[in-house]
Amino acid sequence: MSSSQVNIDPKAVAAHVLRHLAQEQKRGRLVRLDELACAIGVRRGDVRRVVTSLHAEGHVDAARMTL
């Protein structure tokens, strides 16, 4: 691991992802993966892994980026 990489807590990212998706869905907005990563402040790849995991658990529709 290089010094520029930071360990993230996937559970913390998942909580932020779910909260952000819920807020934006309530407003009637669709969220893109890169927009979500920027809003949360983590790398796009980290958000992609978390969304994939949440999708597998049935919490998120990864194709539509909705709950």
Rosetta silent file (secondary structure, phi, psi, omega in degrees, C-alpha in Angstrom):
SEQUENCE: MSSSQVNIDPKAVAAHVLRHLAQEQKRGRLVRLDELACAIGVRRGDVRRVVTSLHAEGHVDAARMTL
SCORE:     score description
SCORE:     0.000 S_00000001
   1 L     0.000  129.962  178.725    0.000    0.000    0.000 S_00000001
   2 L   -80.108  164.396 -177.796    1.422    3.361   -0.939 S_00000001
   3 L   -68.502  -16.968  179.949    1.452    6.293    1.428 S_00000001
   4 L   -83.850  -13.313  179.474   -1.194    8.066   -0.672 S_00000001
   5 L   -86.611  142.765 -179.724   -3.763    5.309   -0.090 S_00000001
   6 L  -122.034  135.599  175.732   -6.028    5.551    2.921 S_00000001
   7 L   -72.939  133.381  177.538   -7.892    2.673    4.520 S_00000001
   8 L  -112.318  156.058  176.025  -11.613    3.297    4.523 S_00000001
   9 L   -95.027  108.287 -177.354  -14.281    1.721    6.667 S_00000001
  10 H   -57.453  -33.487  179.281  -16.740    0.101    4.219 S_00000001
  11 H   -67.803  -37.630  177.544  -19.522    0.201    6.821 S_00000001
  12 H   -67.332  -42.030  177.872  -19.059    3.948    7.283 S_00000001
  13 H   -64.133  -41.072  179.204  -19.074    4.480    3.516 S_00000001
  14 H   -60.454  -41.199  178.244  -22.185    2.300    3.226 S_00000001
  15 H   -62.361  -42.618  178.481  -23.971    4.446    5.816 S_00000001
  16 H   -66.385  -41.033  178.969  -23.080    7.602    3.887 S_00000001
  17 H   -60.596  -49.413 -178.854  -24.128    6.023    0.584 S_00000001
  18 H   -61.912  -43.710  179.720  -27.510    4.966    1.955 S_00000001
  19 H   -63.578  -45.450 -178.552  -28.146    8.331    3.573 S_00000001
  20 H   -65.580  -43.299  178.666  -27.148   10.273    0.442 S_00000001
  21 H   -62.578  -40.947  179.249  -29.211    8.051   -1.860 S_00000001
  22 H   -62.847  -44.097 -179.987  -32.245    8.393    0.428 S_00000001
  23 H   -62.704  -46.299 -177.103  -31.940   12.188    0.507 S_00000001
  24 H   -71.832  -35.990  177.567  -31.564   12.516   -3.243 S_00000001
  25 H   -64.662  -38.980  178.082  -34.295    9.964   -3.985 S_00000001
  26 H   -61.745  -34.666  178.128  -36.646   11.928   -1.716 S_00000001
  27 L   -81.081   -4.800  179.596  -35.870   15.022   -3.817 S_00000001
  28 L    81.765   17.433 -178.511  -36.595   13.052   -6.973 S_00000001
  29 L  -101.639  144.489  170.658  -32.982   13.189   -8.163 S_00000001
  30 L   -93.137  146.743 -176.788  -30.904   10.388   -9.606 S_00000001
  31 L  -117.104  132.639  174.974  -27.319   10.170   -8.398 S_00000001
  32 L   -88.086  154.875 -178.306  -24.295    9.184  -10.481 S_00000001
  33 H   -58.468  -44.963 -179.319  -21.509    7.156   -8.931 S_00000001
  34 H   -66.389  -36.042  176.810  -18.905    9.898   -9.385 S_00000001
  35 H   -64.779  -41.317  179.233  -21.255   12.490   -7.867 S_00000001
  36 H   -64.633  -44.876  178.973  -21.832   10.208   -4.893 S_00000001
  37 H   -60.850  -42.577  178.872  -18.095    9.653   -4.397 S_00000001
  38 H   -64.493  -43.715 -179.024  -17.452   13.392   -4.498 S_00000001
  39 H   -64.096  -35.070 -178.476  -20.263   14.131   -2.023 S_00000001
  40 H   -85.332  -28.229  178.991  -18.958   11.504    0.402 S_00000001
  41 L    87.905   29.727  176.209  -15.306   12.377   -0.130 S_00000001
  42 L  -128.492  170.406 -178.706  -13.973    8.941   -1.070 S_00000001
  43 L   -68.835  150.782 -179.465  -12.688    7.375   -4.263 S_00000001
  44 H   -58.534  -40.250  179.827  -15.133    6.248   -6.931 S_00000001
  45 H   -62.682  -37.341  177.812  -13.819    2.678   -6.719 S_00000001
  46 H   -65.524  -42.135  178.758  -14.535    2.545   -2.992 S_00000001
  47 H   -66.543  -39.795  179.201  -18.103    3.712   -3.576 S_00000001
  48 H   -60.322  -45.187  179.188  -18.508    1.213   -6.421 S_00000001
  49 H   -62.135  -42.063 -179.623  -17.443   -1.668   -4.153 S_00000001
  50 H   -67.130  -43.853  179.506  -19.833   -0.548   -1.407 S_00000001
  51 H   -63.176  -40.124  177.185  -22.746   -0.085   -3.830 S_00000001
  52 H   -61.375  -42.902  178.127  -22.058   -3.535   -5.297 S_00000001
  53 H   -64.840  -44.760  178.599  -22.112   -5.024   -1.813 S_00000001
  54 H   -63.691  -35.211  177.165  -25.317   -3.172   -0.890 S_00000001
  55 H   -64.750  -45.363 -179.857  -26.862   -4.374   -4.162 S_00000001
  56 H   -62.274  -31.303  179.046  -25.944   -7.998   -3.375 S_00000001
  57 L   -84.004   -6.974  177.536  -27.595   -7.594    0.047 S_00000001
  58 L    87.952   14.324 -178.335  -30.742   -6.182   -1.569 S_00000001
  59 L   -91.405  -26.817 -173.533  -30.475   -2.640   -0.181 S_00000001
  60 L  -135.015  142.667  169.787  -29.623   -0.753   -3.379 S_00000001
  61 E   -92.904  101.421 -173.907  -30.471   -1.124   -7.056 S_00000001
  62 L   -65.102  -30.925 -179.808  -26.996   -0.557   -8.454 S_00000001
  63 L   -68.516  -37.346 -178.291  -28.204   -0.145  -12.044 S_00000001
  64 L   -99.709   -9.435 -176.000  -30.595    2.686  -11.129 S_00000001
  65 L    54.102   51.215  177.595  -28.631    3.941   -8.103 S_00000001
  66 E  -131.774  163.606  176.700  -31.776    3.885   -5.967 S_00000001
  67 L   -77.717    0.000    0.000  -32.772    2.275   -2.711 S_00000001
